[in-house]
Amino acid sequence: MRTWKRFLFLPLVCSTACATANSAASPAVASPAPTVTPAAPSPVASAAVERPFGTLREQAERQQGWLRERLTVAVPELMRKYGVQMWVVPMREYNEDPVFKALVSPTTFAARRRTIYVFFDRGPEKGVERLALGGGSQGGVYEPHRAQQQVDRGGATRAAELWGPEQWQVLKQVLEERQPKSVAINVSRTFAFADGLSHGEYEGMAEALGPAWMKRFKPAGNLPVDVIAWRSADEARFYEDLTKLAWNVIETAFSSQVITPGVTRTQDVQWWMRQRLGDLGLDTWFQPDVDVQRQGATEEQVGENPVIQRGDVLHCDFGITALRLNTDTQHMGYVLREGEQDAPEGLKAALQRSNRLQDIVTAELRPGRTGNDILRASRERMKAEGIDGTVYSHPIGLHGHGAGPMIGLWDRQEGVPGNGDHTVIPNQWFSIELQATSPVPEWGGQQVRSAQEEDVTVDASGTLRWAWQRQTRFHLVR
């Protein structure tokens, strides 16, 4: 059994020098000034701990504002965009629809018994009616429907919760009162995000409603995908702070505070990153990954969990989950040899090539274009400039690999049918994930892979910005 190296967990503060060194971005990508929305302090005193985003109560208050804006702004716009008059989203406890997190309050962690959300567009003047057939109002954003009054054991009269087949009868009543010409449901063979209606729920609904109503049901298509993908301006402000924290964890992980050349293994660094998030009360959506490229050695020769040596090129893949949002960041590091003050010029040139490929992809990414269009145009420009690379970027937000158009897969550079045919929308985020492979003269022409991933936001006007900034210099381990 190997003894794990003990690390001192220090507060993470990105220095001005570090921020300046890595702040260069392409002309088409700018970063907005950070804005923090203050929240009311909790009346309950608590111990002094690191809380980078405030207390859980403060976080929930901010998330509730995001939910209200999504339901009042995004849902009506998207229903009308896709010609949906009524949208019905049924689900049961622990078998929630993928759109669930986009529709409920931060204090709701699962569907209540059976929950049926109904959205009915009454027109631009009256707006979209939001009904909850089962469960609560989610902080006042839905009109909940209850069963008939019942008398409990103590003699008090109260409204029982809807339960079982009676919920379908309440849905039938809602349909008969409103008479929608069509009803959208989440069934899809392309997007998992639009395929949340389980077979059992469909059968129960069909049996209760009958063939006349079921003839009016149709797939919701891209509606649930874009409802999940849509992000507000305040979410983008928060995301800047979340991305800064991701950078700070990586900067510390790729430094002498964590790595001792000749002693520390890559898995030591991975678990330090994971533990750091746990100490901050945060989580991740995947196990952090750290790998090594070494002069004169193949990937097989380096091994799966190597001891980090001087002269190694480091790479990490790291994500944070907070307030239901996710980051996805890949950065490059270099372990200085004795007497070195910076990475060799050939390695810096390799990083510049992946930076150039970032410029190309971000210039092609804009609302109205499909993921396959962006991939095709980016690869054409990449080849014209002589860059040996691959592009495999993806949406991000409520899910790490988020709802929206795929921009290639690492092994599908010809395009992704279906998933890549979806279009970019305003108020959506992406992880610009790619790699460029370059020969390094100082390593005898050995090929080095510069793999980078940086998150970007697309605002309401279609303007794309780095969520915070992008890496343009190696993190250095001295």
N, C-alpha and C positions, 0 to 999 in steps of 0.2 A: 504494500500500500504506500502510495506516494504522500509525502507530507506537503500540505498546501502552504504556500508562502503567505504570511500574515501581512495585510496592508492597512495603513492608517487611512481612515475615511475622512477626508478633508472637505470643507465647504468648497463648492465649485464657483469660481469667479473668473470670467473671461477677461483677461487683461486688455488694456487699450492697444498695446502693441500687437497682441494676437489678432484682435478684431481688425486692426488696420492692415495687417499682413495678409489677411484672407478676404478682404472686402471687395476686391475688384470684381466687377460683373460685366456682362455684355451690355452694350448700349441700349438694347431693347428691354432690359430687365432692370427695374429700379426697386428700391425698398422703401415702404412708407414709414413715417415716424411712429414709434410705438405709442399706443394709447391703452391705458389700463382703466377699466370701469370699476370704481370703488364699490364695495358691498357693505351692507350694514354689519357691524361687529356682533359676534355672538354674545348673548347675555351670560353665557356660562364660561367661567374662567377655566383655562386649561394650561398645561405645562408648556414651557417654551420649547418648541421643536422646529425643525426646518419644514416650512410649508411654502414651497415656491409659488403656489397658486391660491393661497389662502386656506381657510378651513373648508371642510366638506360642505358645510352649510352655505358658505359664500360661493363655492363652486356651483352648487345646485341652483342657487338664485340666478346666477349668470346663465346657466344652461337652460333654465325655464324661459328666460327671455329669448334665447335662440329658438326654442321650440315654438313659442308663440309667433315669432316672425316667420318661421318656416311654414306654419299652418295657415297664417293669414296672408302671406305674400306669395310664397313659392307654390303651394298646392293649387290655389286658384289659377295662377298663370300656367302651370303645367297641365292641369286638367283641360283648360281651353286650348292649349297648344296641341294636345293630342286628341281633341274632340271627345272628351269623356264627360258625360253628364252626371253619372253616378259611379262611384268607386266603392266596392265592398271588400273589406279586408278581415276575414275571419281567422282566428287562431286559437289554440288551446295552450294551457299552462305547460311550459317547458317544451313546446313545439311551436315556438314563435316564428312568424313570418320574418324574413330578412329585413323588411322595412320597419319592423317593430321599433328599433332604437331611434328611428327618425320621427316617430309618431307619439312617443310617450315621454312623460316627465322623468327627470333624473332620479327621482325617488321610487320609480317603478322598475322592477328588475325582471318581471315575468308577466305573462298574460294572466288575467284573473279567471280561473276556471275555463270558461270559453269567453273570449272577447271578440266582438264584431264591431269594427269601426266602419262607419258609413259616411261618405262624403257626397253631398248632393249639390250641384251647381244650380242655384236659382237665378243666375244671371248676374251681370256686372253690378247692378244696383243693389240687389239683396245679398249677393255674395254666396259663398259656399257654406252650406249647413254641415255641421260636424256632430255626429251622433255616436255614442258609445253604448252598444247593446251588450251590457256586461262590463264590469269594472267601473271605475270612478271617472270623474271629470278631468283627471290629469291636470290639476291646478287650475281648473276653470276654462279649459280650452275645448272641452266637449260637453254636449248635453247628454247626461247619462239617463238611460231608461231602466226602470226597476220593475219588478213583478208586482202583483197585487198585494195590498196590505195583509199582513199576517199577525197573529197574536203569539208572542213568545211565552216561555214558561212562567215568567213573572207577571204576565197579564198585560204587558205593554204592547202597543200596536206599532209595527214597524214595517218598512218595505223590504221584502226579501230580495235576495239577489236572483237574477235570471239564472236558470239552470237547465242544462240538457236540451231536449227537443223543443222546449218552449221558446228558446232563443230564436230558432228558425221561424217560429210563428210570429214573433215580434218583428223579425226582418220582413216577413211576408206582408205584415200590416204596413210597415214603412214603405214598401214598394207599392202597395195598392193605393196608399194615400198620395204618393208623389208621382206615380206613373211615368218613370223614366223610359225613354225610348230604347236605351241600351244600358247595360250594367257591366262595368269592367271588373275583372277578377285577376289575381296574380297567378297566371299560368304561362310558362314559357319554356321552350326547348333550347333557347339561346343563353339567356341570362339567369343564373341562380338567384340573383337579386329580384327577379320578376316572377319567380316560380315558387312562391311561398305557400300557396293554397295546397294543403295536403289532400291526398286522395280520399281519405276518410271524411274530411270536412266537406269536400265536394259532393260525395255521395249523400251525406246527411242533408245538405242544403238542397240538392236536387230532389230528393224524396219529399222534403217538406214543402218546397215551393211549387213543384209540379212542372210539367213540360212547357206550359204556356209561358211561364216566367223564365225558365231556363233557356228558351230560345232567344231571349234578349241578352243573355250573358255573352261576353266576348273577352279575349285576353286583354289585359291592361297595357300590353306592349311595353314601351319605354317609360311609361309614367312612373312606376315604382323605382326604376333605375335612377331617374333624374331627381326624384324626391329625396332619395338617399344621398345623391351626389351634391345637392344644393347646399351652399354654405353662406352664412351671413357675413356682413362686414365686421361685426364684433368677433365672430369666430376667427376671422383672419387676423384680427389684432391679437387675440389670445394665441393663435398659432405661431406668431412671431416669437412670443416668449417661450412657447413649448420647444420650438426649433432651437432657440438659443441654449436652452437647457441640454438638448441632445448634443449640441456642439461642445458644451462645457464638459459633459461626461466623456466624450471622445478625446478632447484635448488633455484631460487628466489621465485617461487610460493610456494614451500614447505619449507618456512622459516618464521621467525618472521617478515620479511619485509612485508609479505602479510597476514599471518595468525595470528590472536589473538585468542587463545583458549577461548571458551565460547562466542565468539562474531561472528567470521567469519563463513559464510556458504559455502558449497561446490560450489554453483553457483557463489559466489563472486570470488572464485579462478578461476573458468572456464572463467569468463568474464575478469578477470585481464589478463589471458594468451592471450585471443583473442585480447584485447585492446593493449597489449604490441606489438603484431605483427603489428597491424595497425599503431602504433606509429613509428615502424621501416620501414614502407612502404612495409610490406610483407603481406602475406595472408596464409590461411590454407585451406585444402580440406575437413575438417569436424569440427564440433563444439567440442572444447576441453571438455573432460569428467574428473570429479573428483568424487571419491566415497570413502566411509568409511566402515571399518569393526571395530566392537566395542565389547569389552569383555562383555559376558553375554547378547548380543542382536542379534536378527536375522536381516536379511536384511530388512524385513518389519518393524521391530521395529525401526531400524535406520532411515528409511524414505528416501524420494527422494531427499530432499535438507536440510540435517541436519546441525545444528550448530556443528562445529568441536570442540571436547573436548580433554582434555589431556588423553593420553593412547590410542587414536585412531590410527588405521593403515590406512594410506592414499594410494590411487592408482590413477594414472592419465593415460589418453590416449591422446596424443598430436601430432600434425603434422604441419609442416611448408611447404609452397609452395614458391619457389623462383627460378627464371630462368627456369621455367616450370618443375622443379624437386620437389619431395615431400619426406618428412621424415615421419616416423611413430614410435613413442616411447611410451612405457609404463614403468613407474617407480613406485617404492614403497617408501612411507614415513612413519614416525612415529612421533607422538606428545608426547614429553617427559612429564612424570608426574613430580610433584615437587620432587626434590632431585635426579632424574635420570640423568645420563650422557650419556646413550646409550639405545638402544632398548633391551628388554629382550632376553636372549639367545635362547629361543624357537622360537621367531620371526626371529632371525638371522639365525637359522637353517632352517627355512622355506624358506628364501631367498636363502640359499645355495642349497637347493634342486632344485629350479627353475634354478639356475645357472648351476647345474649339467645337467639338462635337456637341457639347451642351448648347453653345451658341446657335448651332444649326437647328437643333430640335426645338429649342424655345422660340426661334424665329418662325418655325412652321406651325407651331401649336396655337390655334386660335378658334374661337367659337364658330360653329357651322361646319367645321372640317371633321371628317371621320378619322379614327385612329389609323386606318390603313392608308389614307391619303397622306397623313403626317409622316408615317413611316416611309412610304415610297419617296416622297419629296426629300426627306432627310437623308435617306440612303443614296439618292442620286447626287446630292451635294457633297456628301461624305466621300463618295468614290471619286468625284471630280476633283476633290482636294487631296486625293491620295491618302486618306485616312483608312487604316485597317481597323474597323470597329463593328460593333453590333449595338442595336438600339432595342430596349425592352422596357419601355416606360409604362406607367400605369396610373390610374386615378387613385386617390387616397382621401381619407376623411373618417367616416364612422367605421370603416374597415381598412385594414392595412393595404390589401389589394382591393381597392374600392370599386364602387359602382361607376360605370361609364365605359368609354372606349379604350380598349387595349391598344397600345402603340408598339406592336411587335412582342414576340417572346424570344428568349435567347436562342431557341432552336426553331423558330418560325419567322425568319427574316423576310419571307415572301408575303407576309400579312396573316391576319387571323380572321378567317371568315366568321361572320356573325358578331362576335365580340368586338372585332376591330372595325365593324361597319357602323357602329354607333357614333353620334356626333358629339363634339365638345359643346358644353353650354356655358354661358356666363355664370359666375359664382360657383366655380368648381376648382378642385385642387388636383395636382398631379405630382408624382415622384418621377423626376427626370433621371431614369436609370439607364446606364449605358457603359460601354468600355471601349478603349482604344488600345491596340497592341503596337508597340514600337520597339525597334532594335536599339540597344543602349551601347554606345561605343566603349564606355568604361568597363562594361561587362563582356567585352569581346564580341559585340553584336548580338548578345543574347536577347531574346524577345521578353519584354516586360509588359504586363497587362495593367493598365491604369483604369480601374473600375470605380466609377463615381455614381453617387445617387444623391440628389438634392431636391427638396420639395419646393413647389411653386404654387402660387395662388392666381386664379383668374377672377377678376372682379366683375361687377355688374356691367361695366363698359367694355369688357373683353380684354382689358389690359392685364398682361402677365407680369408677375413680380416674383423674385425669390422670396420664399417665406421669411427668410432673414437675409442670408447671403450665401455665397458658394465658396468652396475651397479652391484656392489657386496656388497654395504653397503646401509642401509636406509638413505634417506634424513631426517634430524632431524629438527623438529620444537621445539625450546627451549621456 
